[in-house]
Amino acid sequence: MSAYAACKSVRDSKLVFDSFDDKSVYLWNTLINGYAKSRAYEVAFEVFDQMCRGNVVPDDYTLATLSKVASECGDLAAGKVVHGKSARIGFVLDVVVANSLMSMYCKCGELNEARKLFEEMPDRSIASWNVLVTGYASLSGDDKCKEVDAGRRIFERMKSKNVFAWTAMINGYVIFGDSEGALSLFRKMIVMYDIEPNDISLVSILPACVTHAGLSAVREIHSFAIRKKLDHGVSLSNALIDAYCKSGGLIAARRIFDGASFKDAVSWSSMISGYGLHGKGEEAVLLYNEMLMLGIKPDMITVVGVLAACGRSGLVNEGLNVYASAMNDYGIEPTVEICACVVDILGRSNQLDRALQFIENMHVEAGPSVWGALVNASVMHGNHEMRDLAYSFLVRMEPENPSNYVSLSNLHASSRKWDMVAGVRKMMHQKGLRKEPGCSWIVINGRTNCFYVADKELFVMLTTRIRYRYFSISWL
C-alpha cells in the first residue's frame, strides 16, 4: 500500500486495502496518508469517517495526519472535528498531535485557538514554540503589527531558539515591512547567538536586503550561500534572481538563471519580470518564447511580466501577440492584472480609443489598475477628455485613496482650472483625506536616515559632515 501510494497510484493502494478483512489502524493510516499525499483531501476525511464508524480507534499518527490535511485545505470545520476527536480519546495532550492542531489553527487564522492549545500543553517541544511564533509572524493585514509584536514576545520567552524559530521571526518582520527590524534580528542571530542561517533564512532576508540595503547586501548574501554550498536550491536561486533584478544587478541575475540546474515557473517569471523592470522588452520576449519552446506552460505571473516589459519598451505587436497566445493557446484567464498591462501597452502607443474599447469589452470588471493605466496614458499624450473620463472611474472605485485626488488636483492646476482645484481640495477635506508626504532614505554607517519633502537641512548636514558608505552586512 505504501509503495503504490508513493507512486501516486492510490487506486491500487485501495485495492490492497480492500483485500483485507481485518483492517488494523496501521492499514487505515496508510490509506489516509496516501490520499493526503495525493491531495485528495476530501477522500482522506471520508476514509477517516469510515474508520471511526468501523469502531477502529485512531492513533496519534492518524490525528496528526488529518490535522495537516485540514491545514493544507484550510478547512477549519474539519480541523475542529479532528481536535474534538483528539480530546475525546486523550490524544490532545500528545505533543505531535497538539503541534499539528496548532499549525492548523494558525494557518486558518485562528491564533487565539492555537495560543489556548499551546497554554494547555503540559509538555512543549521546540517545535511547539516554532509553530506559534510562525503563526504570529506570518499574518498580514491591518493588525500585522500587533501580531508581530505578540510573536516577538513568545519568541523572547523561548529558552532554546533554533534556526527555524529565528527564521520565522525574521520572516514576520519582512512581511510586516520592517526591513530594518528583520536585518537587525538576522545580525543578532549570527553574531550574538552564533546560529548559522540555512537556505530558508537567506530566502526570508533577501527582500529586506533589497528594500533597505541594496545591491551590496544581496551580493553578500549570495557570497555566503556559495561558501556554505546553499546556492543550488531552486527556492534560493529564484530569490536571488528576484533580488538582483530589483537591486539593479541584472547581469548577475541572468548568470544565476543560466547556471541553475533546475528552473521552475518562478525562475522564468522572475527573470522575465526583471527584464521588464529594466525596460528590456526584447530580451523578455525572447526569454518568454524560449520558455514556450521548452514546453513550459506560462502562468498568470509570467504573462504579466512579459506584457509589462512590452509596455515599457513600446513593443505593441509583440505584447498583443503574447496576450492572444496566452488566452487562446494556453487557456489563461484574462485577469485584471493582465488586462491592465494590455491597456498600458495600447495607451503608451497613443491608441487610447482602442484601449477604452478593450476595457469596455473585458470579461472581468475593470479595477483601479486598469483605469490607472488609462489615466497615465492620457496624461502622457495630453488627451484631457480621456483623462477626465478615466479619473472619474478611478475616484469612484477608490473614494478613500488620497493619491487619486491629489493627482487630479495637480492636473487641474496645470490647466489653471483653479475652481476645479478648490473643489477637489474641499472634497478631500470633507472626507478627511490626507496624503502622506513623500519619503526617501539613505543608509549611513549602518543607520537609516529618512528625508521628507523639503527636509533640506538634515540632508545637507549629513552629506557634508559624514562620509557615508553603503549598508554592509559583512559579518556574514
C-alpha positions as CSV (number, residue, x, y, z in Angstrom):
1,M,0.0,0.0,0.0
2,S,2.8,2.4,0.9
3,A,4.6,1.6,-2.4
4,Y,1.6,2.2,-4.5
5,A,0.8,5.5,-2.6
6,A,4.4,6.6,-3.1
7,C,3.9,6.0,-6.9
8,K,0.7,8.1,-6.7
9,S,-1.4,5.1,-7.5
10,V,-3.8,5.4,-4.6
11,R,-6.4,3.3,-6.5
12,D,-4.1,0.2,-6.4
13,S,-3.3,1.0,-2.8
14,K,-7.1,1.0,-2.1
15,L,-7.4,-2.4,-3.8
16,V,-4.8,-3.9,-1.5
17,F,-6.6,-2.3,1.5
18,D,-9.9,-3.8,0.4
19,S,-8.4,-7.3,0.2
20,F,-8.1,-7.4,4.0
21,D,-11.0,-8.5,6.1
22,D,-9.4,-7.4,9.4
23,K,-8.1,-3.9,8.9
24,S,-5.7,-2.6,11.6
25,V,-5.2,1.1,12.4
26,Y,-1.9,0.9,10.5
27,L,-3.7,0.0,7.3
28,W,-6.2,2.8,7.8
29,N,-3.4,5.2,8.4
30,T,-1.5,4.1,5.3
31,L,-4.6,4.7,3.1
32,I,-5.4,8.0,4.7
33,N,-1.8,9.2,4.2
34,G,-1.9,8.0,0.6
35,Y,-4.9,10.2,-0.2
36,A,-3.4,13.1,1.7
37,K,-0.2,12.9,-0.3
38,S,-2.2,12.8,-3.5
39,R,-4.1,15.9,-2.3
40,A,-7.4,14.0,-2.3
41,Y,-8.2,15.7,1.0
42,E,-12.0,15.1,0.9
43,V,-11.5,11.4,0.3
44,A,-9.0,11.3,3.2
45,F,-11.7,12.5,5.5
46,E,-14.2,10.1,4.1
47,V,-11.9,7.2,4.9
48,F,-11.4,8.6,8.4
49,D,-15.2,8.7,8.8
50,Q,-15.4,5.1,7.7
51,M,-12.6,4.2,10.1
52,C,-14.5,5.7,13.0
53,R,-17.8,4.1,12.1
54,G,-15.9,0.8,11.9
55,N,-15.0,1.1,15.6
56,V,-11.3,1.5,14.8
57,V,-9.8,3.9,17.3
58,P,-7.4,6.4,15.6
59,D,-3.9,6.8,17.0
60,D,-1.6,9.9,17.2
61,Y,-0.4,9.3,13.6
62,T,-4.0,9.4,12.3
63,L,-4.8,12.6,14.1
64,A,-1.6,14.4,13.2
65,T,-2.0,13.5,9.5
66,L,-5.6,14.7,9.4
67,S,-4.7,17.9,11.2
68,K,-2.2,18.5,8.5
69,V,-4.8,17.7,5.8
70,A,-7.2,20.2,7.4
71,S,-4.4,22.8,7.4
72,E,-3.5,22.2,3.8
73,C,-7.0,22.7,2.5
74,G,-7.8,25.5,5.0
75,D,-10.9,23.6,6.3
76,L,-11.3,24.9,9.9
77,A,-14.5,22.9,10.5
78,A,-12.7,19.6,9.7
79,G,-9.8,20.7,11.8
80,K,-12.1,21.2,14.8
81,V,-13.6,17.7,14.3
82,V,-10.1,16.3,14.5
83,H,-9.4,18.4,17.6
84,G,-12.6,17.1,19.2
85,K,-11.8,13.5,18.4
86,S,-8.3,14.0,19.8
87,A,-9.8,15.4,23.1
88,R,-12.3,12.5,23.5
89,I,-9.7,9.7,23.1
90,G,-7.0,11.5,25.1
91,F,-4.5,12.3,22.3
92,V,-4.9,16.1,22.6
93,L,-2.1,16.1,25.1
94,D,0.3,14.3,22.8
95,V,3.0,16.8,21.7
96,V,3.0,15.8,18.0
97,V,-0.8,15.9,17.7
98,A,-1.1,19.2,19.6
99,N,1.6,20.8,17.4
100,S,-0.3,19.7,14.3
101,L,-3.5,21.1,15.6
102,M,-1.8,24.4,16.5
103,S,-0.4,24.6,13.0
104,M,-3.9,24.0,11.6
105,Y,-5.4,26.8,13.7
106,C,-2.6,29.2,12.7
107,K,-3.0,28.6,9.0
108,C,-6.7,29.0,9.3
109,G,-6.1,32.4,11.1
110,E,-7.4,31.2,14.5
111,L,-4.4,32.3,16.5
112,N,-6.4,32.5,19.8
113,E,-7.3,28.9,19.5
114,A,-3.7,28.0,18.8
115,R,-2.5,30.0,21.7
116,K,-5.1,28.4,24.0
117,L,-4.0,24.9,23.0
118,F,-0.4,25.9,23.5
119,E,-1.0,27.2,27.0
120,E,-2.8,23.9,27.9
121,M,0.0,21.7,26.8
122,P,1.8,20.0,29.8
123,D,4.9,19.5,27.7
124,R,6.2,21.6,24.8
125,S,8.9,20.8,22.3
126,I,10.9,23.4,20.5
127,A,8.6,22.7,17.5
128,S,5.6,23.8,19.7
129,W,7.2,27.2,20.2
130,N,8.2,27.4,16.5
131,V,4.6,26.7,15.4
132,L,3.2,29.6,17.5
133,V,6.0,32.0,16.6
134,T,5.5,31.2,12.9
135,G,1.7,31.7,13.2
136,Y,2.0,35.1,14.7
137,A,4.8,36.2,12.5
138,S,3.3,35.2,9.2
139,L,0.0,37.1,9.5
140,S,-0.6,40.1,7.3
141,G,-3.3,42.8,7.3
142,D,-4.2,45.9,9.3
143,D,-3.3,44.2,12.6
144,K,0.0,42.8,11.3
145,C,1.9,45.0,13.6
146,K,0.2,43.7,16.8
147,E,0.6,40.1,15.8
148,V,4.3,40.5,15.0
149,D,4.8,42.1,18.5
150,A,3.0,39.1,20.1
151,G,5.1,36.7,18.1
152,R,8.3,38.5,19.3
153,R,7.2,38.2,22.9
154,I,6.7,34.5,22.5
155,F,10.0,34.3,20.7
156,E,11.8,36.0,23.5
157,R,10.3,33.6,26.0
158,M,11.9,30.6,24.3
159,K,14.8,29.2,26.3
160,S,16.2,27.4,23.3
161,K,15.8,29.0,19.8
162,N,16.8,27.1,16.7
163,V,17.3,28.4,13.2
164,F,13.6,27.7,12.4
165,A,12.4,30.0,15.2
166,W,14.8,32.8,14.1
167,T,13.8,32.4,10.5
168,A,10.0,32.6,11.3
169,M,10.5,35.8,13.4
170,I,12.7,37.4,10.7
171,N,10.1,36.5,8.0
172,G,7.4,38.1,10.2
173,Y,9.3,41.4,10.1
174,V,9.8,41.1,6.4
175,I,6.0,40.5,5.8
176,F,5.2,43.5,8.1
177,G,7.5,45.7,6.0
178,D,10.0,46.3,8.8
179,S,13.2,45.6,6.8
180,E,15.4,47.2,9.4
181,G,14.0,45.0,12.2
182,A,14.5,41.9,10.0
183,L,18.1,42.8,9.3
184,S,18.8,43.6,13.0
185,L,17.4,40.2,14.1
186,F,19.3,38.4,11.3
187,R,22.5,40.0,12.5
188,K,21.7,39.2,16.2
189,M,21.1,35.5,15.2
190,I,24.5,35.2,13.7
191,V,26.7,37.5,15.8
192,M,25.3,37.1,19.3
193,Y,23.9,33.6,19.2
194,D,26.2,32.0,16.6
195,I,23.4,30.4,14.8
196,E,24.1,29.8,11.1
197,P,21.3,30.6,8.7
198,N,20.0,28.0,6.4
199,D,18.7,28.4,2.8
200,I,15.2,29.4,4.1
201,S,16.7,32.0,6.3
202,L,18.5,33.5,3.3
203,V,15.3,33.4,1.2
204,S,13.5,35.3,4.0
205,I,16.1,38.0,4.5
206,L,16.7,38.8,0.8
207,P,13.6,41.1,0.4
208,A,14.8,43.1,3.4
209,C,18.2,43.5,1.7
210,V,16.5,44.8,-1.5
211,T,14.4,47.4,0.2
212,H,16.8,48.5,2.9
213,A,20.4,47.7,2.0
214,G,20.7,47.4,-1.8
215,L,22.9,45.5,-4.2
216,S,25.9,45.2,-1.9
217,A,23.9,43.3,0.7
218,V,22.4,41.0,-1.9
219,R,25.9,40.2,-3.1
220,E,27.0,39.4,0.5
221,I,24.1,37.0,1.0
222,H,24.9,35.4,-2.4
223,S,28.6,35.0,-1.4
224,F,27.6,33.4,1.9
225,A,25.3,31.0,0.1
226,I,28.2,30.0,-2.2
227,R,30.6,29.5,0.7
228,K,28.2,27.3,2.6
229,K,27.1,25.5,-0.6
230,L,23.5,26.5,-0.2
231,D,23.1,28.2,-3.6
232,H,21.9,25.1,-5.5
233,G,18.4,25.0,-4.2
234,V,15.7,26.3,-6.6
235,S,14.0,28.5,-3.9
236,L,17.2,30.4,-3.0
237,S,18.2,30.7,-6.7
238,N,14.8,32.2,-7.5
239,A,15.0,34.6,-4.6
240,L,18.5,35.7,-5.7
241,I,17.3,36.3,-9.2
242,D,14.5,38.4,-8.0
243,A,16.7,40.3,-5.5
244,Y,19.4,41.0,-8.1
245,C,16.8,42.2,-10.6
246,K,15.2,44.6,-8.2
247,S,18.6,45.9,-7.0
248,G,19.9,46.6,-10.5
249,G,22.1,43.5,-10.8
250,L,20.5,42.2,-14.0
251,I,23.7,40.6,-15.3
252,A,24.2,38.7,-12.0
253,A,20.6,37.6,-12.1
254,R,20.9,36.2,-15.6
255,R,24.1,34.4,-14.6
256,I,22.3,32.6,-11.8
257,F,19.4,31.9,-14.1
258,D,21.6,30.3,-16.8
259,G,23.6,28.3,-14.2
260,A,20.6,26.9,-12.4
261,S,20.4,23.1,-12.8
262,F,16.6,23.2,-12.5
263,K,14.3,26.0,-13.4
264,D,10.6,26.1,-12.3
265,A,7.9,28.5,-13.4
266,V,9.1,31.0,-10.7
267,S,12.6,31.1,-12.2
268,W,11.3,32.0,-15.6
269,S,8.8,34.6,-14.3
270,S,11.5,36.2,-12.1
271,M,13.9,36.7,-14.9
272,I,11.3,37.8,-17.4
273,S,9.9,40.3,-14.9
274,G,13.5,41.5,-14.2
275,Y,14.0,42.4,-17.9
276,G,10.6,44.2,-17.9
277,L,11.6,46.1,-14.8
278,H,14.7,47.5,-16.6
279,G,12.9,48.3,-19.8
280,K,14.5,45.4,-21.8
281,G,11.3,44.2,-23.5
282,E,13.1,42.4,-26.4
283,E,15.1,40.3,-24.0
284,A,11.9,39.5,-22.0
285,V,10.1,38.4,-25.1
286,L,13.0,36.2,-26.3
287,L,13.2,34.5,-22.9
288,Y,9.4,34.0,-22.9
289,N,9.5,32.4,-26.3
290,E,12.4,30.2,-25.2
291,M,10.3,29.0,-22.3
292,L,7.4,28.1,-24.5
293,M,9.7,26.2,-26.9
294,L,10.8,24.1,-24.0
295,G,7.2,23.1,-23.4
296,I,6.8,25.1,-20.2
297,K,3.3,26.4,-19.8
298,P,3.1,30.1,-18.8
299,D,1.1,31.2,-15.7
300,M,-0.6,34.5,-14.9
301,I,2.5,35.9,-13.3
302,T,4.8,35.1,-16.3
303,V,2.3,36.7,-18.7
304,V,2.0,39.8,-16.6
305,G,5.8,40.0,-16.5
306,V,6.3,39.8,-20.3
307,L,3.3,42.1,-21.0
308,A,4.7,44.7,-18.6
309,A,8.0,44.5,-20.4
310,C,6.4,45.0,-23.7
311,G,4.5,48.1,-22.4
312,R,7.7,49.7,-21.1
313,S,9.6,49.0,-24.3
314,G,6.9,50.1,-26.8
315,L,6.6,46.6,-28.2
316,V,2.9,46.8,-29.1
317,N,2.5,44.0,-31.6
318,E,4.7,41.6,-29.6
319,G,2.6,42.3,-26.5
320,L,-0.7,41.8,-28.2
321,N,0.5,38.6,-29.7
322,V,1.6,37.3,-26.3
323,Y,-1.8,38.2,-24.9
324,A,-3.7,36.5,-27.7
325,S,-1.5,33.4,-27.4
326,A,-1.8,33.2,-23.6
327,M,-5.6,33.3,-23.9
328,N,-6.2,31.1,-27.0
329,D,-3.3,28.6,-26.9
330,Y,-2.7,28.2,-23.2
331,G,-6.2,28.8,-21.8
332,I,-5.1,31.5,-19.3
333,E,-8.0,33.6,-17.9
334,P,-7.7,37.3,-18.5
335,T,-7.2,38.6,-15.0
336,V,-7.4,42.3,-14.0
337,E,-3.6,42.4,-13.9
338,I,-3.2,41.1,-17.4
339,C,-5.9,43.4,-18.8
340,A,-4.2,46.4,-17.1
341,C,-1.0,45.5,-18.9
342,V,-2.8,45.4,-22.3
343,V,-4.4,48.8,-21.6
344,D,-0.9,50.1,-20.7
345,I,0.5,48.7,-24.0
346,L,-2.2,50.4,-26.1
347,G,-2.2,53.6,-24.1
348,R,1.5,54.2,-24.3
349,S,1.3,53.8,-28.1
350,N,-1.4,56.5,-28.1
351,Q,-4.1,54.1,-29.1
352,L,-6.4,55.5,-26.4
353,D,-9.7,54.8,-28.1
354,R,-8.6,51.2,-28.7
355,A,-7.6,50.9,-25.1
356,L,-11.0,52.2,-24.0
357,Q,-12.7,49.8,-26.3
358,F,-10.7,47.0,-24.8
359,I,-11.8,48.0,-21.3
360,E,-15.5,48.1,-22.4
361,N,-15.2,44.5,-23.8
362,M,-13.3,43.0,-20.9
363,H,-14.8,39.8,-19.3
364,V,-13.7,41.0,-15.9
365,E,-14.6,44.1,-14.1
366,A,-12.1,46.9,-14.6
367,G,-10.2,47.6,-11.4
368,P,-8.2,50.7,-10.3
369,S,-5.0,49.3,-12.1
370,V,-6.9,49.3,-15.4
371,W,-8.2,52.8,-15.1
372,G,-4.9,54.0,-13.6
373,A,-3.1,52.7,-16.8
374,L,-5.6,54.7,-18.9
375,V,-5.1,57.8,-16.8
376,N,-1.3,57.6,-17.1
377,A,-1.5,57.1,-20.9
378,S,-4.0,60.0,-21.3
379,V,-1.7,62.4,-19.3
380,M,1.3,61.2,-21.3
381,H,-0.4,62.1,-24.6
382,G,-2.3,65.1,-23.4
383,N,-5.8,63.7,-24.0
384,H,-7.8,65.7,-21.4
385,E,-11.2,64.2,-22.3
386,M,-10.0,60.6,-21.9
387,R,-8.0,61.6,-18.8
388,D,-11.1,63.1,-17.1
389,L,-13.2,60.0,-18.0
390,A,-10.6,57.6,-16.6
391,Y,-10.2,59.7,-13.4
392,S,-14.0,59.7,-12.8
393,F,-14.0,55.9,-12.8
394,L,-10.8,55.8,-10.7
395,V,-12.1,58.1,-8.0
396,R,-15.4,56.3,-8.0
397,M,-13.7,52.9,-7.4
398,E,-11.2,54.3,-4.8
399,P,-13.1,57.0,-3.0
400,E,-10.8,56.9,0.1
401,N,-7.5,57.0,-1.8
402,P,-6.0,60.4,-1.4
403,S,-3.4,59.9,-4.1
404,N,-6.2,60.0,-6.8
405,Y,-7.5,63.4,-5.5
406,V,-4.0,64.9,-5.3
407,S,-3.1,63.8,-8.8
408,L,-6.5,65.1,-10.1
409,S,-5.9,68.4,-8.3
410,N,-2.4,68.8,-9.8
411,L,-3.7,68.1,-13.3
412,H,-6.4,70.8,-12.9
413,A,-3.7,73.2,-11.6
414,S,-1.6,72.6,-14.6
415,S,-4.5,73.6,-16.8
416,R,-5.1,76.7,-14.5
417,K,-8.6,75.4,-13.6
418,W,-8.4,76.9,-10.1
419,D,-12.1,76.4,-9.3
420,M,-11.7,72.7,-10.1
421,V,-8.6,72.6,-7.8
422,A,-10.6,74.2,-5.0
423,G,-13.4,71.7,-5.5
424,V,-11.1,68.7,-5.3
425,R,-9.4,70.1,-2.2
426,K,-12.7,70.8,-0.5
427,M,-13.8,67.2,-1.2
428,M,-10.6,65.8,0.3
429,H,-11.2,68.0,3.4
430,Q,-14.8,66.8,3.8
431,K,-13.7,63.2,3.5
432,G,-10.9,63.7,6.0
433,L,-8.3,62.5,3.4
434,R,-4.6,63.5,3.7
435,K,-1.8,62.2,1.6
436,E,1.4,61.1,3.4
437,P,4.4,63.2,2.3
438,G,7.0,61.6,0.0
439,C,9.9,60.0,1.8
440,S,13.4,58.9,0.7
441,W,16.1,57.3,2.7
442,I,19.9,56.9,2.8
443,V,21.9,54.4,4.8
444,I,24.9,56.0,6.6
445,N,27.3,53.8,8.7
446,G,24.6,51.2,9.1
447,R,21.9,53.6,10.2
448,T,18.9,54.5,8.0
449,N,18.1,58.2,7.8
450,C,14.7,59.3,6.3
451,F,14.0,62.5,4.4
452,Y,10.7,64.0,3.8
453,V,9.6,66.7,1.3
454,A,11.6,70.0,1.9
455,D,13.7,68.4,4.6
456,K,16.9,70.1,3.2
457,E,18.8,70.9,6.4
458,L,19.2,67.4,7.6
459,F,20.2,66.2,4.2
460,V,22.8,68.9,3.8
461,M,24.2,68.2,7.3
462,L,24.6,64.5,6.7
463,T,26.0,64.7,3.2
464,T,28.6,67.4,4.1
465,R,29.7,66.3,7.6
466,I,29.6,62.5,7.4
467,R,31.4,60.3,4.9
468,Y,28.8,57.8,4.1
469,R,29.1,54.3,2.8
470,Y,26.7,51.5,1.8
471,F,25.0,49.5,4.4
472,S,27.1,46.4,4.9
473,I,26.4,43.0,6.4
474,S,30.0,41.9,6.1
475,W,29.6,39.9,9.4
476,L,28.4,37.1,7.2
